[in-house]
Amino acid sequence: MAKRKIAVIGIGKISQDQHLPVIDKSKDFELAACVSTRGIGHGDVPVFKTAAELYRAMPEVNLVAVCTPPSVRHAIVREALDHGKDVLMEKPPTPTISELDDLRAYAKKKNLVLFQTWHSRYNAAVDKAKSILRKQGVASVRIDWRESVRKWHPGQDWVWEAGGFGVCDPGINALSIFTKIMPFPVFVKSAVLKFPSNRQSPVDAEIVFKSSEPHQPEMSAGFNWLEESGEIWTITIQTLDGNELKLEKGGTVLKVNGKTKVEAPSEEYERIYEHFAELLKKGKSEVEDAPLRLTADAFLLASRYNVDEFHW
Amino acid sequence: MAKRKIAVIGIGKISQDQHLPVIDKSKDFELAACVSTRGIGHGDVPVFKTAAELYRAMPEVNLVAVCTPPSVRHAIVREALDHGKDVLMEKPPTPTISELDDLRAYAKKKNLVLFQTWHSRYNAAVDKAKSILRKQGVASVRIDWRESVRKWHPGQDWVWEAGGFGVCDPGINALSIFTKIMPFPVFVKSAVLKFPSNRQSPVDAEIVFKSSEPHQPEMSAGFNWLEESGEIWTITIQTLDGNELKLEKGGTVLKVNGKTKVEAPSEEYERIYEHFAELLKKGKSEVEDAPLRLTADAFLLASRYNVDEFHW
């Protein structure tokens, strides 16, 4: 079968690191165009300043991957759906829940595929952990998610702006794994967010979760954006059977009682595009909103503290 | 038909001001019991310290109205549903969206009625405004919602705690009207929240809304909790036909171009209980989440500022 033509909208770090190289080697997709307000392209495909120009010039392109910052996504995805395009969205989807709900409803109304990606979910170690927890139950969960904002978002001031999520931008990756592997619904019980006094999004978050499980498992998460020792992206789970699971390196490694059970090279974006191809074949949308909801819930009921200023 | 027996859980200010007197004169309901951790009752009905005691002692009571602060609602409503009770909930429903979604799904699973009340929606002036806007369209909306926290929540420290909503507790009433009357979906575009430097919830909120309407109506809201001149609970709307609608006094009065069109005595809670009776007759739940979502969205993407300390 011929490859499906896809355009990438928003050519920033994540497009250049992941989307474009993964599309280049995909058996399902081929890059047809880039849309970049800054005029950045890839290979020899056409580059448009706006999506409207793309839709006019290349109406045969029926798919778009939207990789802009979340603040402008709602209008861009609505516009794409209005032009009859199926859409893949980078995470986090939108700055608000109402916008994500609206896009889901709108895609359904237009009978188009909307796929909300959560890259950290696409790891064999995550699937294996889910299956173990379904059988063994959960006694406790601790999420530790610490990285350097200077390394992962160099100079990107938008992550510090209101609506930019701050440390919850990486943290939502942990929540996307957490909500995938848990065998029961989880809720935010309390949260503490720390804001650099010169910024509008948090540098540190500590979240306590609750559930309706009778045995009341203890569950919590700590996110920090000033970790310079390297990435700590770990979820530690005690099962009711007395075993300890550790998902390490962002969900790519699973250890059980200290022994490595799954360790696969990270091919998250390869699997995202494979999954998108399947959804397109079935004509089926997939918009999982639990990670965004938990994040919104943490902001809604957090205690807030100001801490040291942040400068790049 | 015999009146339906109902118990009220949480005997605070709103129960005493509204729920209990309205039930007393209702043709559909009769008060069967109170649940109050502080042992506060009403008339000569039994008082229980916990809902579990009520359910054990009076299994014939099939309905509960939950009027506690939102922080403990999720567990209380889940417990009520587990005991086969239909449930009415005071606003705001829960401190987080995930909890409200869970309760809605759980009521559906249990095949029970869950009714999320938003009292400000129950006014003839609101219904009339909705019908005018459907015909005339919306050019702009300004919400002004200012009242004295000292008058309306005297000494209630929980409203200032994390998860207590702060000035968005009254503000969500405005949003419940706003989301009822608007003929199209609205989203939070930006927000500024001001927190007393010794409190964890905001005293002042300024929210800008957006929509996907091509003519981009200007819509905004200002909430303040230190207004001592009296209540200002006003929504001003310019229609595309060039008329000015003013919903005043919390949605009980509608003026069109300065002339009063609807002015009815406030019977919000009477209408809530009438509506609950209808829902029970039909076996139908009603959980409208848009007001809570917009509130959560405002917290998620707000700029935050510290202002003067608040003391009672």
Interface residues (C-beta under 8 A of the other chain):
Chain A: H74 A75 R78 P95 T96 I97 S98 E99 D101 D102 A162 G163 P185 V186 F187 V188 S190 A191 F195 Q200 S212 A290 R293 L294 T295 A296 D297 F299 L300 L301 A302 S303 R304 N306
Chain B: H74 A75 R78 P95 T96 I97 S98 E99 D101 D102 A162 G163 P185 V186 F187 V188 S190 A191 F195 Q200 S212 A290 R293 L294 T295 A296 D297 F299 L300 L301 A302 S303 R304 N306
